[in-house]
Structure formats: structure tokens, C-alpha cells
Amino acid sequence: MDALTTALIAAVAVAAAALLEHGAARSLRVALLAYQPLSGEHTDSALYERSLWTGRENGLLPVWLALLASGLLAAAALGSPGWPLWPALLVWTFALGWDLWTWERVAASVKFVTWRRGWRKSARRVAISDLRDVLVVERNRPARGPAWLRPGVCQLVLMLKDGKAVKLPRTGASLGGEGKVEDLANFVRLQMDVVADNRRRAAADKRAALRRALHPMEPAHPATKVDPSALPLGN
């Protein structure tokens, strides 16, 4: 087997390990979120999460190193009949476990925006009624080249009414990541509009009640009352 064939087999093995890990992690995350929604008692209406393709993410470095080692070990096992395959499976399992352990995700319900960094860390959330604005920030995307070859990262930034800014977990902008962040941002903006409409309606009702309290309706003048005996009788 020449060097070119060996390099090609190794590249295919590494790519296959990455794709298998991505699919397995995604399936497990869907099952975990169905069992325990991030928003707790509320329904997760919109969601995005850190993907395997998120660039410049320190938490993913061990995952990619393990996937590289797994692919190389699998290629060596395929090229050498006496080479065991189980080390490749063991390293691949480590990559999957580390990816799930450091998993970062963001969810929005009709009342809250909730996020969690890492598996064991407690979730944090902000009430939509406390938000002033929501921004989608994109970074590290080169200016030239097709979009799928420019793997930038994007994230949601919450602007609170007290002037603080909360940066939420990042995800890769490619392969639909940016669209998911935009969908979550649009959902949050819609809920912010609903909250603003409810507040305006409540304020209008309060003003109307105050006017009724300050200016009660005067009883009708006797001259304006209708005497039933004066009405013409029907045929």
C-alpha cells in the first residue's frame, strides 16, 4: 500500500469518525431534551446548541484530538490485519462522552430564555419581560469564499433593561447553525412584542378604571326617562 492510499484511508476514517460522533451526539441530545427540557416546566419552543463544527472552541479541542486519533487507529486496523480495532472504538467513545459532558445549549419558551454551559452546571435563565433587545452576533467568518468554507461562529446576546449584556453560548454559523440562532432570536422578539402589548393593554385598563373612579356616571335625569304607560299600544 503506497503512501497516497494510506493517507486517503486515514482521511476517510477520520471524517467517518467525526460524522458518526456528530450523529450519535445529536441523537442523544434530542432524547435528553425530550426527557428533560431545558426550560423546565415550560416548553422549549426554540433551541440552538454548540455543534461539533464550532470553531475556536476550547471545549471541543479534546473531542477533535480524540476523533483524529480514533480515525488514525481505525485506518491502521484496516490496513494491518493484526492491528486491533478496539482502541479506535475506545478513543471514539471518549470523544462522544466529552462532547456531551461539555455540551452547551440555549432554549427559549414563552416566558424565559434558558441556557446551560456544560453537563453538570446548573441552568441559568432570564425572563423575557426583563429584556430590552436581543442581538445575533457573528464572528471569525472570512470575507471571501463560499459560505460552507467560512466556518464562523455566532451567538445570541441579550440586552437587559438594566443596561447589562448577557452573552450566550456560541455555535458554528455553518450547516444551519446561524439559521437556528436567528430563529430563536425571532421567537424571543415575538414574545417581547406580546409582553409589550399586554403591558399596554393593562395600562389602558388601569387608566380607564381610574377615570371611572374619578368621574362616576351620574344618574339619568327624570325628564329623560321613558314612561311605559305613554307608549302607544300595538294593534
C-alpha positions in Angstrom: 0.0 0.0 0.0 1.6 3.3 -1.1 1.7 6.5 0.9 -1.1 8.2 -1.0 -3.6 5.3 -0.5 -2.7 5.2 3.2 -3.3 9.0 3.6 -6.6 8.7 1.8 -7.8 5.8 4.0 -6.7 7.8 7.1 -8.6 10.9 5.9 -11.7 8.9 5.2 -11.5 7.2 8.6 -11.2 10.5 10.4 -14.1 12.0 8.5 -16.2 8.9 9.2 -15.4 9.1 12.9 -16.4 12.8 13.0 -19.7 12.2 11.2 -20.6 9.2 13.3 -19.8 11.2 16.5 -21.9 14.1 15.3 -24.9 11.9 14.5 -24.7 9.9 17.8 -24.3 13.1 19.9 -27.2 14.8 18.1 -29.5 11.8 18.7 -28.6 11.5 22.3 -29.2 15.2 22.8 -32.6 15.1 21.2 -33.5 12.2 23.6 -32.2 14.0 26.6 -34.0 17.2 25.8 -37.2 15.3 25.3 -36.8 13.7 28.7 -35.7 16.9 30.5 -36.5 20.1 28.6 -34.0 22.9 29.3 -36.8 25.4 30.1 -38.1 23.2 32.9 -41.9 23.4 33.3 -42.2 25.4 30.1 -41.9 24.1 26.6 -38.7 24.6 24.6 -40.2 26.5 21.6 -36.8 27.3 20.0 -33.4 25.9 20.6 -29.8 26.0 19.4 -26.7 24.3 20.7 -23.0 24.2 20.3 -22.2 21.9 17.4 -19.1 19.9 16.6 -18.3 22.4 13.8 -18.0 25.4 16.2 -14.6 26.9 15.5 -12.2 28.2 18.2 -14.0 26.4 21.0 -11.6 25.2 23.7 -14.1 22.6 24.9 -14.1 20.9 21.5 -10.3 20.5 21.3 -10.2 17.2 23.2 -13.1 16.0 21.0 -11.3 16.7 17.7 -8.0 15.3 19.0 -9.8 12.1 20.1 -11.6 11.8 16.7 -8.3 12.3 14.9 -6.7 9.6 17.0 -9.7 7.3 16.5 -9.7 7.7 12.8 -5.9 7.0 12.5 -6.2 3.9 14.7 -9.2 2.7 12.6 -7.2 3.2 9.4 -4.2 1.3 10.9 -6.6 -1.5 11.9 -8.0 -1.7 8.4 -4.5 -1.6 6.8 -3.0 -4.2 9.1 -5.0 -7.4 9.8 -3.2 -8.0 13.1 -3.9 -4.5 14.5 -6.9 -4.4 17.0 -9.8 -2.2 16.3 -11.0 -1.7 19.9 -8.5 1.1 20.7 -10.2 3.2 18.0 -13.6 2.5 19.4 -12.4 3.4 22.9 -11.0 6.7 21.9 -14.1 7.4 19.8 -16.3 6.8 22.9 -14.2 9.2 24.8 -14.8 11.9 22.2 -18.5 11.3 22.3 -18.6 11.4 26.1 -16.5 14.6 26.3 -18.7 16.3 23.7 -21.8 15.5 25.8 -20.1 16.5 29.0 -19.2 20.0 27.8 -22.4 20.4 25.7 -23.7 24.0 25.6 -27.3 24.9 24.6 -29.8 27.7 24.6 -33.6 27.3 24.7 -36.5 29.8 24.7 -40.0 29.4 25.9 -42.9 31.9 26.0 -41.6 33.3 29.3 -37.8 32.6 29.6 -34.5 32.3 27.8 -32.6 29.5 29.4 -29.0 28.3 28.8 -26.5 25.8 30.2 -22.8 25.6 29.8 -21.5 22.1 30.4 -23.4 19.0 31.5 -23.4 19.3 35.3 -23.6 23.0 35.6 -27.0 24.4 36.6 -29.1 26.2 34.0 -29.5 30.0 34.0 -32.4 31.9 32.6 -33.7 35.4 32.0 -37.3 36.4 31.9 -38.4 37.8 28.5 -40.1 40.6 30.3 -36.7 41.8 31.6 -35.2 42.1 28.0 -34.7 45.3 26.1 -33.3 43.8 22.9 -31.8 40.6 21.5 -28.9 40.5 19.1 -27.3 37.9 16.8 -23.5 38.4 16.8 -21.3 36.6 14.2 -17.5 36.4 14.4 -14.5 34.9 12.8 -16.0 34.5 9.3 -13.6 35.3 6.5 -14.7 37.8 4.0 -14.1 35.7 0.9 -15.0 32.3 -0.3 -18.3 30.3 -0.2 -20.3 30.2 3.0 -19.7 26.5 3.7 -15.9 27.1 3.5 -16.1 30.0 6.0 -16.9 28.4 9.3 -17.6 31.4 11.5 -19.3 31.3 14.9 -22.5 33.1 16.0 -24.2 33.6 19.4 -27.1 35.3 21.0 -26.6 38.4 23.1 -29.4 39.5 25.5 -29.6 43.2 26.3 -31.3 43.7 29.7 -33.4 46.6 30.8 -30.8 47.5 33.4 -28.2 48.0 30.7 -26.3 44.7 31.1 -25.4 42.4 28.2 -25.5 38.6 28.6 -23.5 36.6 26.0 -25.0 33.1 25.5 -23.1 30.0 24.2 -21.7 30.1 20.7 -22.3 27.7 17.8 -21.0 27.2 14.3 -22.5 29.6 11.7 -22.3 26.9 9.0 -24.6 23.9 8.4 -27.7 25.7 9.6 -26.3 27.0 12.9 -26.8 30.6 12.0 -30.4 29.9 11.0 -31.2 28.3 14.3 -29.8 31.3 16.2 -31.8 33.6 14.0 -35.0 31.6 14.6 -34.5 31.7 18.3 -33.9 35.4 18.2 -37.1 36.0 16.2 -39.1 33.9 18.6 -37.8 35.9 21.5 -38.6 39.2 19.7 -42.1 37.9 19.1 -42.6 37.1 22.8 -41.2 40.6 23.7 -43.9 42.1 21.5 -46.5 40.1 23.2 -45.3 41.2 26.6 -45.3 44.9 25.4 -48.9 44.5 24.1 -50.0 43.0 27.4 -48.4 45.9 29.3 -50.1 48.5 27.1 -53.4 46.8 27.5 -53.1 46.6 31.3 -52.1 50.2 31.5 -55.1 51.3 29.3 -57.4 49.2 31.5 -55.9 50.8 34.6 -56.4 54.4 33.2 -60.0 53.5 32.3 -60.7 52.2 35.8 -59.2 55.4 37.3 -61.4 57.6 35.1 -64.4 55.7 36.1 -63.5 56.1 39.8 -62.8 59.8 39.5 -65.9 60.5 37.3 -68.7 58.1 38.2 -71.7 58.1 35.9 -74.4 60.5 37.0 -78.0 59.1 37.3 -80.2 59.8 34.4 -82.5 63.0 34.7 -86.1 62.2 35.3 -87.1 64.1 32.1 -85.1 61.7 30.0 -86.8 58.6 31.5 -89.4 56.9 29.3 -92.8 56.3 30.8 -94.0 52.9 29.7 -97.7 54.0 30.0 -97.1 56.7 27.4 -96.0 54.3 24.8 -98.6 53.5 22.0 -100.3 50.2 22.3 -99.8 47.8 19.5 -102.8 46.6 17.3 
